[in-house]
Amino acid sequence: QTQLIESGGGSVQEGGSLRLSCIASGRTFSKYALGWFRRVPRKAREFVGTSYPNGTTDYSESVKGRFTVSRDNAKTTVYLHMDSLKPEDTAVYYCNANSARRDYWGQGTQVTVSS
């Protein structure tokens, strides 16, 4: 059974940092893009950042320069390191594993940034 399990969410003050982790299991993910999305109530899920199999990364403009996605293929884990957090970063963050034929999601972890 393929599973993505996030951890590391929580509450932090504006300007603080958090690191989210996502452990993927059930298949080999070395050829998948591993990344993160987020959702706030009454809004569509938003792309945050991703790490491609070739090692390159991509980020939304709203987090570029503050967030970093990294992956450990040996541990099938993807991380989201978040610095300089802002109240508008408050959301449920979802881990995603994506290939041309498959798309998997974690259950989400809440991040709350207070001013």
Residue frames as qw, qx, qy, qz and C-alpha x, y, z in Angstrom:
[[0.000, 0.888, 0.459, 0.000, 0.00, 0.00, 0.00],
 [0.414, 0.400, -0.017, 0.818, 1.39, 3.36, -1.03],
 [0.369, -0.832, -0.384, 0.154, 1.43, 5.91, 1.78],
 [0.324, 0.502, -0.164, 0.785, 2.73, 9.40, 2.35],
 [0.538, -0.696, -0.446, 0.167, 2.90, 10.46, 5.98],
 [0.201, 0.716, -0.128, 0.656, 3.69, 14.05, 6.94],
 [0.614, -0.602, -0.374, 0.347, 5.01, 15.30, 10.25],
 [0.483, -0.026, -0.067, 0.873, 6.48, 18.47, 11.71],
 [0.091, -0.669, -0.337, -0.656, 3.57, 20.85, 11.54],
 [0.430, -0.487, -0.544, 0.531, 2.71, 23.12, 14.43],
 [0.028, -0.968, -0.241, -0.068, 2.41, 26.69, 15.59],
 [0.619, -0.073, -0.009, 0.782, 5.13, 29.30, 15.25],
 [0.009, -0.831, -0.189, 0.524, 5.41, 33.05, 15.49],
 [0.544, 0.837, 0.040, 0.044, 5.95, 35.27, 12.48],
 [0.147, 0.845, -0.510, 0.071, 9.55, 35.14, 11.35],
 [0.634, -0.399, 0.653, -0.111, 10.10, 31.68, 12.76],
 [0.354, 0.398, -0.776, -0.336, 11.02, 28.42, 11.08],
 [0.823, -0.062, 0.463, -0.323, 9.57, 24.94, 10.75],
 [0.156, 0.367, -0.838, -0.374, 10.59, 21.79, 8.95],
 [0.855, 0.105, 0.187, -0.473, 8.04, 19.39, 7.56],
 [0.128, -0.332, 0.911, 0.207, 8.90, 15.80, 6.72],
 [0.830, 0.217, 0.007, -0.514, 7.10, 13.31, 4.53],
 [0.318, -0.309, 0.890, 0.109, 7.95, 9.63, 4.51],
 [0.716, 0.309, -0.277, -0.561, 6.83, 7.77, 1.40],
 [0.366, -0.243, 0.896, -0.062, 6.38, 4.02, 1.45],
 [0.732, 0.339, 0.506, -0.306, 4.93, 1.23, -0.62],
 [0.774, 0.572, 0.181, 0.202, 6.87, 1.75, -3.84],
 [0.599, -0.124, 0.125, 0.781, 10.06, 3.22, -5.27],
 [0.110, 0.926, 0.298, -0.204, 9.84, 6.98, -5.53],
 [0.483, -0.397, 0.312, 0.716, 13.19, 7.78, -7.12],
 [0.217, 0.231, 0.594, 0.740, 11.44, 8.61, -10.43],
 [0.109, -0.804, -0.579, -0.077, 8.71, 10.70, -8.83],
 [0.057, 0.543, -0.130, 0.827, 8.58, 14.41, -8.25],
 [0.474, -0.495, -0.649, 0.329, 8.21, 14.83, -4.48],
 [0.107, 0.344, -0.023, 0.932, 6.80, 18.07, -3.25],
 [0.078, -0.402, -0.665, 0.624, 4.38, 20.10, -1.21],
 [0.130, -0.539, -0.445, -0.703, 1.06, 21.85, -1.63],
 [0.054, -0.187, -0.631, 0.751, -1.04, 23.75, 0.85],
 [0.192, -0.558, -0.630, -0.504, -4.67, 24.65, 1.37],
 [0.077, 0.046, 0.460, -0.884, -6.46, 27.28, 3.38],
 [0.288, 0.479, 0.773, -0.299, -10.21, 27.14, 4.05],
 [0.430, 0.777, 0.342, -0.308, -12.40, 28.11, 1.10],
 [0.224, 0.782, -0.440, -0.380, -9.47, 28.22, -1.31],
 [0.920, 0.327, -0.210, -0.047, -8.06, 25.79, -3.84],
 [0.841, -0.369, 0.173, 0.357, -4.98, 23.78, -3.03],
 [0.230, 0.943, -0.233, -0.067, -1.86, 25.77, -3.87],
 [0.867, 0.258, -0.214, 0.368, 1.49, 24.55, -5.16],
 [0.454, -0.864, 0.159, 0.146, 4.36, 25.31, -2.77],
 [0.072, 0.735, -0.650, -0.178, 7.47, 23.56, -4.07],
 [0.986, 0.086, 0.104, -0.102, 8.76, 20.33, -5.51],
 [0.276, -0.608, 0.696, 0.264, 11.94, 18.31, -6.03],
 [0.811, 0.427, -0.222, -0.332, 12.27, 16.52, -9.37],
 [0.978, -0.105, 0.114, 0.141, 14.04, 13.18, -9.87],
 [0.687, 0.498, -0.101, 0.519, 16.98, 14.95, -11.55],
 [0.542, -0.293, -0.345, 0.708, 17.55, 17.01, -8.40],
 [0.041, 0.302, 0.127, 0.944, 16.16, 20.31, -9.63],
 [0.051, -0.495, -0.707, 0.503, 13.56, 22.18, -7.62],
 [0.037, -0.467, -0.407, -0.784, 10.72, 24.56, -8.31],
 [0.135, -0.377, -0.623, 0.672, 8.84, 26.93, -6.03],
 [0.071, 0.848, 0.495, 0.174, 5.84, 29.19, -6.06],
 [0.265, 0.607, -0.079, 0.745, 6.67, 32.88, -6.13],
 [0.497, -0.751, -0.043, -0.433, 5.09, 33.37, -2.72],
 [0.839, -0.523, 0.128, 0.075, 7.64, 31.12, -0.98],
 [0.777, 0.451, -0.120, 0.423, 10.70, 31.45, -3.19],
 [0.247, 0.606, -0.385, 0.650, 13.74, 32.40, -1.13],
 [0.473, -0.482, 0.414, -0.610, 12.08, 31.38, 2.14],
 [0.905, -0.089, 0.329, -0.255, 11.20, 27.71, 1.66],
 [0.173, 0.543, -0.790, -0.224, 13.46, 24.85, 0.60],
 [0.956, 0.034, 0.063, -0.285, 12.41, 21.41, -0.63],
 [0.090, 0.569, -0.816, -0.049, 14.92, 18.60, -0.30],
 [0.940, -0.011, -0.103, -0.324, 14.71, 14.85, -0.69],
 [0.271, -0.494, 0.826, -0.036, 16.52, 11.78, 0.53],
 [0.731, 0.206, -0.463, -0.457, 15.91, 9.02, -1.98],
 [0.352, 0.174, -0.891, 0.227, 17.53, 6.41, 0.24],
 [0.081, 0.181, 0.754, -0.627, 14.98, 7.17, 2.94],
 [0.030, -0.515, -0.699, -0.495, 12.20, 8.03, 0.48],
 [0.229, -0.715, -0.455, 0.478, 11.68, 11.20, 2.44],
 [0.264, 0.588, 0.214, 0.734, 10.98, 14.72, 1.29],
 [0.341, -0.494, -0.424, 0.678, 11.40, 17.77, 3.49],
 [0.120, 0.807, 0.267, 0.513, 10.06, 21.29, 3.43],
 [0.472, -0.318, -0.329, 0.754, 12.20, 23.73, 5.37],
 [0.021, 0.840, 0.391, 0.375, 10.32, 26.96, 5.97],
 [0.430, -0.207, -0.252, 0.842, 12.05, 30.14, 7.09],
 [0.055, 0.068, -0.009, -0.996, 10.79, 33.67, 7.65],
 [0.027, -0.463, -0.878, -0.121, 7.28, 32.39, 8.09],
 [0.189, -0.114, -0.040, -0.974, 4.37, 34.80, 7.63],
 [0.482, 0.179, 0.603, -0.610, 0.78, 34.61, 8.87],
 [0.688, 0.442, -0.151, -0.556, -0.33, 34.06, 5.26],
 [0.328, 0.346, -0.874, -0.093, 1.65, 30.81, 5.25],
 [0.461, -0.040, 0.717, -0.522, -0.93, 29.39, 7.66],
 [0.715, 0.240, -0.386, -0.531, -2.46, 26.36, 5.95],
 [0.891, -0.139, 0.430, -0.053, -2.70, 22.60, 5.87],
 [0.164, 0.669, -0.647, -0.327, 0.39, 21.35, 4.05],
 [0.943, 0.141, 0.242, -0.179, 0.17, 18.22, 1.91],
 [0.326, -0.452, 0.738, 0.381, 2.96, 16.03, 0.65],
 [0.778, 0.514, 0.058, -0.357, 2.67, 14.90, -2.99],
 [0.442, -0.298, 0.749, 0.394, 4.39, 12.23, -5.06],
 [0.616, 0.648, 0.121, -0.431, 3.81, 12.63, -8.77],
 [0.388, -0.186, 0.727, 0.535, 4.82, 10.78, -11.91],
 [0.256, 0.108, -0.513, -0.812, 3.41, 10.77, -15.42],
 [0.504, -0.202, -0.753, -0.371, 0.99, 8.02, -14.42],
 [0.545, -0.485, -0.651, 0.210, 0.49, 8.26, -10.67],
 [0.068, -0.591, 0.150, -0.789, -0.34, 10.91, -8.12],
 [0.605, -0.393, -0.656, 0.224, -0.27, 10.29, -4.37],
 [0.154, -0.708, 0.088, -0.683, -1.13, 12.54, -1.43],
 [0.277, -0.025, -0.766, 0.580, -0.51, 12.59, 2.29],
 [0.239, -0.668, -0.703, 0.048, -3.17, 13.35, 4.87],
 [0.046, 0.806, 0.065, 0.587, -1.88, 16.87, 5.58],
 [0.559, -0.354, -0.448, 0.601, -0.31, 18.64, 8.52],
 [0.058, -0.948, -0.292, -0.116, -1.38, 21.99, 9.95],
 [0.507, 0.035, -0.140, 0.850, 1.00, 24.94, 10.05],
 [0.150, -0.911, -0.377, -0.074, -0.14, 28.03, 11.95],
 [0.478, 0.160, -0.125, 0.855, 1.86, 31.27, 11.94],
 [0.225, -0.853, -0.449, 0.145, 0.82, 33.95, 14.41],
 [0.324, 0.688, -0.027, 0.649, 1.69, 37.63, 14.20]]
